């Protein structure tokens, strides 16, 4: 899974993993925007230790499926809409199992929102979180039990080759609440939730108003390069992406409360600008003044030469990986209707199909070659050229973009000049909101 996650995400990072890599029991309170991807990616990046997590009980069908899920560290939890009252009764067994795991110093993820929705905001936390926390304390008096807030942040949560940033916050010692809990259990559990929510919110990009999501996404694309240069941030560091996004969101959140008409006007400008780019088959970086030194005929020729020279390797990588890649895309599009499940199914199906396809190539080569070293060589070439193909794909797209913008410069220079002016006006208006 370390290899699979590294391939699926263009970049990944986990911050402060030492907060869960402790000897004592840990409950990880996490947001939940991306179905199975959230625990799978987090568990892989945090490993060691192994992390257990709660999942919808209706997924645990009798037989091998249930055995497989439980072997991966999943623990069934039932909601009223999943299993009715009978399902809720089974939760007593779940809580007993969780308590026993915590007694053994295990780490368990709880999705504190109680629902999976692909939104850039923290939804209200469920009361089941403090019930589980204080229930474990009642059962075994775990003096070193901590609750660690975690925020999962994606660039494109449903897409292949996006980014993920696992932001781990400071631990909360449950023992600090126990004296108050013994005196007033209900009040203390509510207070615990009230303390946990802001700790989780600061670990994610939290957009207050849903209708501002589009303008925020557009500003992130248009203003990113300039802000990173200004603040001396690293364009390849996903934590720095998080810093930038929280800055943009903070500005828009505040402006929406004080000057909503200005946010609306900015939204119309960014929408018009992005629509024009889409019509012309362009991306914002092609209009960015900082990139103009590398957008010329000489650079285009050099990039074309690189593509020609690497084409044999690119073609070998494409032939070695196209079938499972295309099959994964087809199956996911046909079978997965809920966007929150798209990425996790895409990764799971893709990992299985690529494994089968690689083994098939290995055994065919082994049958035809004089010895198994040839087969190993074929497999290594498939992996290496497939990785090169993956790296060359964005290079090819950028080269195509440079060609289109140079073509537009000759065919319609007025439109290109208009795009430059629109972009500069958008940044100027956003800076005005920042001041």
C-alpha positions in Angstrom: 0.0 0.0 0.0 3.0 2.3 0.5 3.8 1.9 -3.2 0.1 2.2 -4.2 -0.4 5.4 -2.2 2.8 6.9 -3.6 1.6 6.3 -7.1 -2.0 7.3 -6.6 -1.1 10.7 -5.1 1.3 13.1 -6.8 2.5 14.3 -3.4 1.7 13.3 0.1 2.7 14.4 3.6 1.9 13.6 7.2 2.6 16.2 9.9 3.3 15.3 13.6 3.0 11.5 13.3 4.8 11.2 16.6 1.5 12.1 18.4 0.1 8.7 17.4 3.3 6.7 17.5 3.2 6.4 21.3 3.0 3.4 23.5 -0.3 4.3 25.1 -3.9 4.0 23.7 -5.0 6.6 21.2 -8.4 7.6 19.7 -7.9 9.5 16.4 -10.7 12.0 15.8 -10.7 12.5 12.0 -12.8 14.4 9.4 -14.2 12.2 6.6 -14.4 13.7 3.1 -13.3 10.7 1.0 -14.8 7.4 2.1 -12.3 4.5 2.4 -9.5 6.6 1.1 -9.3 8.5 4.4 -8.4 5.6 6.7 -6.4 3.7 4.0 -4.1 6.6 3.1 -3.7 7.8 6.7 -3.0 4.3 8.0 -0.4 3.8 5.2 1.3 7.2 5.9 1.2 6.8 9.7 2.6 3.2 9.7 3.8 2.0 12.1 1.7 1.5 14.1 -1.3 -0.3 12.7 -4.4 1.8 13.0 -7.9 0.3 13.4 -11.0 2.2 12.4 -14.8 2.0 12.6 -16.8 1.4 9.4 -20.5 1.1 8.5 -21.8 -2.2 9.8 -24.0 -2.9 6.8 -20.7 -3.5 4.8 -19.9 -6.5 6.9 -21.7 -9.3 5.1 -21.4 -12.8 6.4 -18.6 -14.9 5.0 -15.2 -14.0 3.5 -16.0 -10.3 3.0 -16.5 -9.8 6.7 -13.4 -11.7 7.6 -11.3 -9.7 5.0 -12.6 -6.4 6.3 -11.9 -7.2 9.9 -8.4 -8.6 9.1 -7.6 -5.1 7.6 -8.5 -3.5 10.9 -12.1 -2.5 10.3 -14.6 -2.6 13.1 -18.3 -2.6 12.4 -20.4 0.3 13.8 -24.2 0.4 13.2 -26.4 3.5 12.7 -30.1 3.4 12.9 -30.4 3.8 9.1 -28.0 0.9 8.5 -29.2 -1.9 10.8 -32.2 -0.5 12.7 -32.6 -1.2 16.4 -31.1 -4.7 16.0 -28.0 -3.1 14.5 -27.7 -0.6 17.4 -27.8 -3.5 19.9 -24.7 -5.0 18.1 -22.8 -1.7 18.9 -22.5 -2.9 22.5 -20.1 -5.6 21.1 -18.3 -3.0 19.1 -17.8 -0.8 22.1 -16.5 -3.8 24.1 -14.1 -4.6 21.3 -12.9 -1.0 21.0 -12.3 -0.8 24.8 -10.3 -4.0 24.7 -8.1 -2.7 21.9 -7.5 0.5 23.7 -6.6 -1.4 26.8 -3.9 -3.1 24.6 -2.6 0.3 23.6 -4.0 0.2 20.1 -4.9 3.2 17.9 -8.4 3.6 16.6 -9.8 6.1 14.2 -13.3 7.6 14.8 -14.8 9.7 12.1 -16.1 12.4 14.4 -18.6 14.0 11.9 -20.4 10.6 11.6 -20.9 11.1 7.9 -18.9 11.2 4.7 -19.4 14.2 2.5 -16.8 15.7 0.1 -16.8 19.2 1.3 -14.0 21.6 2.5 -15.5 22.2 5.9 -15.9 20.5 9.2 -19.4 19.4 9.9 -20.9 19.2 13.5 -19.3 16.5 15.6 -21.4 13.6 16.8 -22.0 12.8 20.4 -20.8 9.2 19.9 -17.2 10.4 20.1 -17.3 11.4 23.8 -19.5 8.4 24.6 -16.8 6.1 23.2 -14.0 8.1 24.9 -15.4 8.2 28.3 -16.9 4.7 28.0 -13.4 3.4 27.6 -12.3 5.3 30.7 -15.2 3.9 32.7 -14.4 0.4 31.6 -10.7 0.2 32.1 -9.6 3.6 33.7 -7.0 4.2 30.9 -5.0 7.0 32.5 -2.8 7.6 29.5 -5.7 7.6 26.9 -5.4 10.5 24.5 -7.6 11.8 21.7 -5.7 13.1 18.8 -7.4 15.4 16.3 -6.6 14.9 12.6 -7.4 16.8 9.5 -7.3 15.2 6.1 -6.8 17.7 3.2 -6.9 16.8 -0.5 -6.3 18.9 -3.6 -8.6 16.8 -5.8 -10.2 14.2 -3.5 -11.9 12.1 -6.3 -9.1 12.3 -8.8 -6.0 10.2 -9.6 -2.7 12.1 -9.0 -4.0 14.6 -6.6 -2.3 15.5 -3.2 -3.0 14.6 0.4 -1.9 16.3 3.6 -2.6 14.5 6.9 -2.4 17.2 9.5 -2.2 15.8 13.1 -2.9 18.1 16.0 -1.8 18.1 19.6 -3.2 15.3 21.8 -6.0 15.9 24.3 -5.5 14.0 27.6 -8.8 12.5 28.6 -7.7 12.3 32.3 -7.9 16.1 32.4 -11.7 15.8 32.1 -12.3 12.9 34.4 -12.9 14.8 37.6 -15.5 17.0 35.9 -17.0 13.9 34.2 -17.6 12.1 37.5 -19.5 15.1 38.8 -21.5 16.0 35.6 -21.1 13.4 32.8 -23.5 15.0 30.2 -22.1 18.5 30.7 -18.5 17.2 30.5 -19.1 15.3 27.3 -20.6 18.4 25.7 -17.6 20.4 26.8 -15.2 17.8 25.4 -16.9 18.1 22.0 -16.8 21.9 22.3 -13.1 21.7 22.9 -12.4 19.1 20.1 -14.3 20.9 17.3 -12.1 24.0 17.0 -8.9 21.8 17.3 -10.1 19.8 14.3 -11.3 22.8 12.3 -7.8 24.4 12.4 -6.3 21.3 10.9 -8.4 21.5 7.7 -9.4 24.0 5.1 -12.7 25.2 6.4 -15.0 27.2 4.1 -17.8 28.8 5.9 -20.1 29.4 3.0 -20.7 26.7 0.3 -21.5 29.2 -2.4 -17.9 30.7 -2.1 -16.2 27.4 -2.9 -15.9 28.2 -6.7 -14.3 31.6 -6.2 -11.9 30.2 -3.6 -10.8 27.4 -6.0 -10.2 30.0 -8.7 -8.2 32.3 -6.5 -6.1 29.4 -5.3 -5.1 28.7 -8.9 -4.6 32.3 -10.0 -2.8 33.7 -6.9 -0.8 30.6 -5.8 2.5 31.3 -7.6 2.7 34.9 -6.6 1.9 34.2 -2.9 4.4 31.4 -2.7 7.2 33.7 -4.1 6.2 36.5 -1.8 6.2 34.2 1.3 9.1 32.1 0.2 7.1 28.9 0.2 7.9 25.6 -1.6 5.6 24.9 -4.5 6.1 21.2 -4.0 5.3 21.1 -0.3 1.7 20.1 0.4 1.9 21.7 3.9 2.7 25.0 2.2 -0.3 24.4 0.0 -2.4 24.1 3.1 -0.9 27.3 4.5 -1.8 29.2 1.3 -5.3 27.7 1.1 -6.2 28.6 4.7 -5.0 32.1 4.0 -7.3 32.4 0.9 -10.2 30.9 2.7 -9.8 33.1 5.8 -9.9 36.2 3.5 -13.0 35.1 1.6 -14.7 33.9 4.8 -14.3 37.3 6.5 -15.1 39.3 3.3 -18.3 37.3 2.8 -19.4 38.5 6.2 -18.5 42.1 5.8 -18.6 42.8 2.0 -20.5 39.9 0.3 -21.1 42.1 -2.8 -17.3 42.3 -3.4 -16.9 38.5 -3.1 -19.8 38.1 -5.5 -18.2 40.5 -8.0 -14.9 38.7 -7.7 -16.6 35.4 -8.3 -18.1 36.7 -11.5 -14.7 37.8 -12.7 -13.0 34.6 -11.9 -15.8 32.6 -13.5 -15.6 34.6 -16.7 -11.8 34.3 -16.8 -11.8 30.5 -16.2 -14.5 29.9 -18.7 -12.5 31.7 -21.4 -9.4 29.7 -20.5 -11.4 26.5 -20.8 -12.8 27.5 -24.2 -9.3 28.0 -25.5 -8.0 24.8 -23.9 -5.6 26.8 -21.7 -4.6 26.8 -18.0 -3.9 29.8 -15.8 -0.1 29.1 -15.5 0.2 29.9 -19.3 -1.1 33.4 -18.6 1.0 33.9 -15.5 3.7 36.7 -16.1 6.2 34.8 -14.1 6.1 31.9 -16.6 6.4 33.9 -19.8 10.2 33.5 -20.0 9.7 29.8 -20.6 6.8 30.2 -23.1 8.4 30.7 -26.4 9.2 29.0 -29.7 12.6 27.9 -28.5 11.3 26.2 -25.4 8.5 24.6 -27.4 11.1 23.1 -29.8 13.2 21.8 -26.9 10.2 20.2 -25.2 9.2 18.6 -28.5 12.7 17.2 -28.9 12.5 15.7 -25.4 9.1 14.1 -26.3 10.5 12.6 -29.5 13.6 11.2 -27.8 11.6 9.6 -25.0 8.7 8.4 -27.1 9.9 4.8 -27.4 10.1 4.6 -23.6 6.8 6.4 -23.2 5.1 4.0 -25.7 6.5 1.0 -23.8 5.2 2.3 -20.5 1.8 3.0 -22.1 1.5 -0.5 -23.6 2.6 -2.0 -20.2 -0.1 -0.1 -18.2 -2.8 1.1 -20.5 -5.1 -1.9 -20.2 -5.4 -1.9 -16.3 -5.5 1.9 -16.3 -8.4 2.0 -18.8 -10.3 -0.9 -17.2 -10.0 0.8 -13.8 -11.5 4.0 -15.2 -14.3 2.2 -17.0 -15.3 0.1 -14.0 -15.2 3.0 -11.6 -17.3 5.2 -13.9 -19.9 2.5 -14.4 -20.1 1.1 -10.9 -19.4 4.0 -8.6 -22.1 6.7 -8.5 -21.3 8.4 -5.2 -18.3 10.8 -5.7 -17.1 10.2 -2.1 -16.3 6.5 -3.0 -14.7 7.2 -6.4 -11.1 7.6 -5.4 -11.0 4.7 -3.0 -12.6 2.3 -5.5 -10.3 3.7 -8.2 -7.2 3.0 -6.1 -8.4 -0.4 -4.9 -9.5 -1.7 -8.3 -6.4 -0.2 -10.0 -4.0 -1.8 -7.5 -5.5 -5.2 -8.1 -5.7 -4.9 -11.9 -2.1 -3.6 -12.2 -0.9 -6.5 -10.0 -2.7 -9.0 -12.2 -1.5 -7.4 -15.4 2.1 -7.3 -14.2 2.0 -11.0 -13.1 0.5 -11.9 -16.5 3.4 -10.2 -18.3 5.9 -11.9 -16.0 4.5 -15.4 -16.7 4.2 -14.9 -20.4 7.8 -13.7 -20.6 8.8 -16.7 -18.4 7.1 -19.1 -20.7 8.8 -17.6 -23.8 12.2 -16.7 -22.4 15.1 -19.1 -21.8 15.1 -18.4 -18.0 13.2 -16.5 -15.3 15.8 -13.6 -15.2 14.3 -12.5 -18.6 10.9 -12.5 -17.0 12.1 -10.4 -14.1 13.7 -8.0 -16.5 10.4 -7.6 -18.4 8.6 -6.9 -15.1 11.2 -4.3 -14.1 11.1 -2.6 -17.5 7.3 -2.5 -17.2 7.4 -0.9 -13.8 10.2 1.6 -14.8 8.7 2.7 -18.1 5.2 2.9 -16.5 6.6 5.3 -13.9 8.3 7.3 -16.6 5.0 7.4 -18.6 3.3 8.7 -15.5 5.9 11.5 -15.1 5.9 12.4 -18.8 2.1 12.7 -19.0 1.9 16.2 -17.4 5.0 17.2 -19.4 3.2 16.4 -22.6 0.1 18.3 -21.4 2.1 21.3 -20.6 3.9 21.2 -24.0 0.5 21.1 -25.6 -0.6 24.1 -23.6 2.5 26.1 -24.6 1.7 25.3 -28.3 -1.9 26.5 -27.9 -1.0 29.8 -26.2 1.7 30.5 -28.8 -0.8 29.8 -31.5 -3.4 32.1 -29.8 -0.7 34.8 -29.6 -0.4 34.8 -33.4 -4.1 34.3 -34.2 -5.8 36.5 -31.6 -3.3 38.6 -29.6 -6.2 40.9 -28.4 -7.8 38.0 -26.6 -4.5 37.0 -25.0 -4.0 40.6 -23.8 -7.5 40.6 -22.4 -6.7 37.4 -20.4 -3.6 39.0 -19.0 -5.7 42.0 -18.0 -8.4 39.9 -16.4 -5.9 37.9 -14.4 -4.2 41.1 -13.1 -7.6 42.6 -12.1 -8.6 39.4 -10.2 -5.4 39.4 -8.2 -5.7 43.2 -7.5 -9.3 42.7 -6.3 -8.3 39.9 -4.0 -5.4 41.8 -2.5 -7.9 44.6 -1.8 -10.0 42.1 0.2 -6.8 41.1 2.1 -6.0 44.6 3.2 
